[in-house]
Amino acid sequence: MTSTLGPLPKAQKTTGWHALDMLWQGDETVVKRGLPHDQLSPAWQILMLGDGSPTRHLQLLTREPTEVDVIEMSLVGMADDGAPDVISYVPGPRLRRQVWLRTASGQRLAYATSWWEASHVDEYLKNRSLPIWASLANLRTELYRDIQGIYYGWSPPLEAAFGQKGPFWGRHYLFWHHGKPLTLIYEVFSPYLMRYLGPMRSETSHR
């Protein structure tokens, strides 16, 4: 695979969250340009590189409400927490939130970790069992989803949690609100979504 490399997140063993063990990654330039279809199919690129709500996309795909299982909410202070470098944009001390996104019937579709300024998180996540987008939509918060990087890699814990073999596609992005960074989010999607989106790679049509 052709790649434009940026800073890698820290290795999984240094974090308390599920960072991918990277096979490949693309930076913001790759995100804006898009990927060859034999690397990531058009349907998967809409999910991975589009700036719409993944919660809404998953609901449209599965025709079930997208629900959240909160794994953890913990203070990480001023530490970078093994996160992508743009965590420095989020003021500290910080709080880390880890969740599964799943269908109402229980199928896990994605994993997400987010980092928030601890003193303000309650303003935006009043109901912590709601997906982030639903919480912010309820507040009529105007947001810009700034996708910074895309990843392809392994994670044994995610293989076990999804019940799906890797490698997996993931991404990270900043939410901006009133010109200021609100939160950093790192998401990984389950290959189960191939049921709706088709194969992750398109076969080339020209020889």
C-alpha positions as a Python dict, from the first residue, in 0.01 Angstrom:
ca = {
    (1, 'M'): (0, 0, 0),
    (2, 'T'): (114, 354, -74),
    (3, 'S'): (118, 574, 234),
    (4, 'T'): (184, 924, 357),
    (5, 'L'): (310, 874, 705),
    (6, 'G'): (249, 1094, 1005),
    (7, 'P'): (321, 1046, 1374),
    (8, 'L'): (212, 704, 1499),
    (9, 'P'): (11, 666, 1818),
    (10, 'K'): (210, 505, 2097),
    (11, 'A'): (225, 126, 2111),
    (12, 'Q'): (-74, -48, 2262),
    (13, 'K'): (115, -157, 2574),
    (14, 'T'): (167, 207, 2681),
    (15, 'T'): (-204, 291, 2674),
    (16, 'G'): (-516, 201, 2862),
    (17, 'W'): (-718, 202, 2540),
    (18, 'H'): (-722, 2, 2216),
    (19, 'A'): (-480, 170, 1976),
    (20, 'L'): (-420, -26, 1655),
    (21, 'D'): (-86, -193, 1595),
    (22, 'M'): (-25, -16, 1266),
    (23, 'L'): (31, -179, 928),
    (24, 'W'): (-33, 146, 743),
    (25, 'Q'): (-150, 498, 813),
    (26, 'G'): (-236, 809, 616),
    (27, 'D'): (-225, 1167, 733),
    (28, 'E'): (-456, 1461, 666),
    (29, 'T'): (-333, 1491, 306),
    (30, 'V'): (-439, 1132, 236),
    (31, 'V'): (-775, 1195, 404),
    (32, 'K'): (-845, 1491, 176),
    (33, 'R'): (-727, 1313, -140),
    (34, 'G'): (-891, 977, -71),
    (35, 'L'): (-749, 632, -125),
    (36, 'P'): (-726, 407, -433),
    (37, 'H'): (-1034, 188, -450),
    (38, 'D'): (-825, -129, -446),
    (39, 'Q'): (-701, -14, -103),
    (40, 'L'): (-1037, 101, 39),
    (41, 'S'): (-1365, 74, -149),
    (42, 'P'): (-1583, 381, -222),
    (43, 'A'): (-1852, 276, 27),
    (44, 'W'): (-1598, 232, 305),
    (45, 'Q'): (-1434, 563, 217),
    (46, 'I'): (-1766, 743, 264),
    (47, 'L'): (-1781, 599, 616),
    (48, 'M'): (-1413, 649, 701),
    (49, 'L'): (-1331, 979, 532),
    (50, 'G'): (-1666, 1155, 522),
    (51, 'D'): (-1736, 1425, 780),
    (52, 'G'): (-2087, 1306, 868),
    (53, 'S'): (-2197, 1142, 1192),
    (54, 'P'): (-2088, 775, 1218),
    (55, 'T'): (-2372, 720, 1464),
    (56, 'R'): (-2621, 829, 1200),
    (57, 'H'): (-2445, 631, 926),
    (58, 'L'): (-2453, 312, 1134),
    (59, 'Q'): (-2820, 359, 1208),
    (60, 'L'): (-2901, 404, 840),
    (61, 'L'): (-2699, 95, 748),
    (62, 'T'): (-2844, -138, 1009),
    (63, 'R'): (-3191, 18, 1041),
    (64, 'E'): (-3151, -11, 1417),
    (65, 'P'): (-3082, 262, 1673),
    (66, 'T'): (-2712, 302, 1748),
    (67, 'E'): (-2652, 260, 2120),
    (68, 'V'): (-2350, 310, 2342),
    (69, 'D'): (-2189, 89, 2603),
    (70, 'V'): (-1954, 303, 2810),
    (71, 'I'): (-1642, 103, 2897),
    (72, 'E'): (-1460, 367, 3096),
    (73, 'M'): (-1446, 733, 3187),
    (74, 'S'): (-1127, 827, 3371),
    (75, 'L'): (-907, 1126, 3435),
    (76, 'V'): (-572, 1121, 3253),
    (77, 'G'): (-460, 1468, 3358),
    (78, 'M'): (-207, 1637, 3132),
    (79, 'A'): (-63, 1310, 2996),
    (80, 'D'): (-67, 1253, 2620),
    (81, 'D'): (-214, 908, 2701),
    (82, 'G'): (-60, 747, 2391),
    (83, 'A'): (-308, 943, 2178),
    (84, 'P'): (-241, 1104, 1838),
    (85, 'D'): (-28, 1416, 1870),
    (86, 'V'): (-324, 1650, 1819),
    (87, 'I'): (-435, 1568, 2173),
    (88, 'S'): (-230, 1876, 2257),
    (89, 'Y'): (-514, 2082, 2103),
    (90, 'V'): (-752, 1965, 2377),
    (91, 'P'): (-694, 2168, 2696),
    (92, 'G'): (-606, 1974, 3008),
    (93, 'P'): (-653, 1826, 3255),
    (94, 'R'): (-830, 1570, 3035),
    (95, 'L'): (-1081, 1293, 3074),
    (96, 'R'): (-1076, 980, 2856),
    (97, 'R'): (-1400, 808, 2754),
    (98, 'Q'): (-1410, 463, 2590),
    (99, 'V'): (-1723, 315, 2435),
    (100, 'W'): (-1864, 46, 2209),
    (101, 'L'): (-2110, 155, 1943),
    (102, 'R'): (-2362, -122, 1883),
    (103, 'T'): (-2703, -194, 1743),
    (104, 'A'): (-3001, -206, 1977),
    (105, 'S'): (-2996, -585, 1932),
    (106, 'G'): (-2638, -601, 2062),
    (107, 'Q'): (-2408, -624, 1757),
    (108, 'R'): (-2088, -426, 1816),
    (109, 'L'): (-2007, -208, 1516),
    (110, 'A'): (-1731, 25, 1633),
    (111, 'Y'): (-1500, 117, 1918),
    (112, 'A'): (-1424, 477, 2013),
    (113, 'T'): (-1199, 658, 2255),
    (114, 'S'): (-1239, 1031, 2312),
    (115, 'W'): (-1050, 1288, 2516),
    (116, 'W'): (-1220, 1591, 2670),
    (117, 'E'): (-1128, 1886, 2885),
    (118, 'A'): (-1233, 1738, 3219),
    (119, 'S'): (-1382, 2059, 3358),
    (120, 'H'): (-1626, 2092, 3066),
    (121, 'V'): (-1721, 1734, 2976),
    (122, 'D'): (-2046, 1744, 3175),
    (123, 'E'): (-2164, 2040, 2969),
    (124, 'Y'): (-2162, 1828, 2653),
    (125, 'L'): (-2228, 1474, 2779),
    (126, 'K'): (-2522, 1529, 3011),
    (127, 'N'): (-2646, 1177, 2938),
    (128, 'R'): (-2328, 971, 2920),
    (129, 'S'): (-2508, 668, 2778),
    (130, 'L'): (-2592, 855, 2456),
    (131, 'P'): (-2360, 860, 2152),
    (132, 'I'): (-2155, 1180, 2142),
    (133, 'W'): (-2330, 1304, 1830),
    (134, 'A'): (-2674, 1254, 1987),
    (135, 'S'): (-2568, 1443, 2299),
    (136, 'L'): (-2432, 1734, 2100),
    (137, 'A'): (-2729, 1736, 1862),
    (138, 'N'): (-2963, 1760, 2159),
    (139, 'L'): (-2774, 2075, 2263),
    (140, 'R'): (-2793, 2212, 1905),
    (141, 'T'): (-2415, 2241, 1918),
    (142, 'E'): (-2257, 2352, 1590),
    (143, 'L'): (-1958, 2133, 1510),
    (144, 'Y'): (-1691, 2074, 1249),
    (145, 'R'): (-1550, 1721, 1224),
    (146, 'D'): (-1183, 1761, 1125),
    (147, 'I'): (-1051, 1418, 1021),
    (148, 'Q'): (-676, 1411, 1079),
    (149, 'G'): (-566, 1053, 1010),
    (150, 'I'): (-667, 707, 893),
    (151, 'Y'): (-522, 374, 1004),
    (152, 'Y'): (-509, 8, 910),
    (153, 'G'): (-384, -235, 1170),
    (154, 'W'): (-427, -512, 1423),
    (155, 'S'): (-574, -534, 1770),
    (156, 'P'): (-626, -871, 1943),
    (157, 'P'): (-859, -713, 2204),
    (158, 'L'): (-1078, -572, 1926),
    (159, 'E'): (-1079, -906, 1743),
    (160, 'A'): (-1216, -1063, 2060),
    (161, 'A'): (-1465, -784, 2126),
    (162, 'F'): (-1599, -764, 1770),
    (163, 'G'): (-1588, -1138, 1709),
    (164, 'Q'): (-1420, -1051, 1379),
    (165, 'K'): (-1073, -1108, 1241),
    (166, 'G'): (-852, -806, 1175),
    (167, 'P'): (-687, -607, 1048),
    (168, 'F'): (-918, -312, 1107),
    (169, 'W'): (-970, 38, 969),
    (170, 'G'): (-965, 330, 1210),
    (171, 'R'): (-936, 708, 1213),
    (172, 'H'): (-898, 1003, 1445),
    (173, 'Y'): (-1050, 1348, 1426),
    (174, 'L'): (-1106, 1668, 1620),
    (175, 'F'): (-1445, 1820, 1686),
    (176, 'W'): (-1428, 2200, 1662),
    (177, 'H'): (-1688, 2424, 1826),
    (178, 'H'): (-1684, 2804, 1791),
    (179, 'G'): (-1332, 2784, 1649),
    (180, 'K'): (-1195, 2584, 1942),
    (181, 'P'): (-1117, 2210, 1970),
    (182, 'L'): (-1385, 2038, 2178),
    (183, 'T'): (-1269, 1676, 2177),
    (184, 'L'): (-1034, 1429, 2005),
    (185, 'I'): (-1192, 1102, 1893),
    (186, 'Y'): (-1022, 778, 1780),
    (187, 'E'): (-1257, 525, 1615),
    (188, 'V'): (-1214, 170, 1485),
    (189, 'F'): (-1484, -1, 1277),
    (190, 'S'): (-1578, -369, 1277),
    (191, 'P'): (-1547, -574, 957),
    (192, 'Y'): (-1903, -685, 1037),
    (193, 'L'): (-2003, -372, 841),
    (194, 'M'): (-1905, -552, 520),
    (195, 'R'): (-2254, -701, 546),
    (196, 'Y'): (-2387, -357, 451),
    (197, 'L'): (-2094, -183, 278),
    (198, 'G'): (-1950, -475, 81),
    (199, 'P'): (-1580, -569, 74),
    (200, 'M'): (-1329, -323, 214),
    (201, 'R'): (-1137, -325, -113),
    (202, 'S'): (-1273, -297, -466),
    (203, 'E'): (-1142, -527, -735),
    (204, 'T'): (-969, -327, -1007),
    (205, 'S'): (-1169, -321, -1327),
    (206, 'H'): (-879, -244, -1561),
    (207, 'R'): (-596, -477, -1639),
}
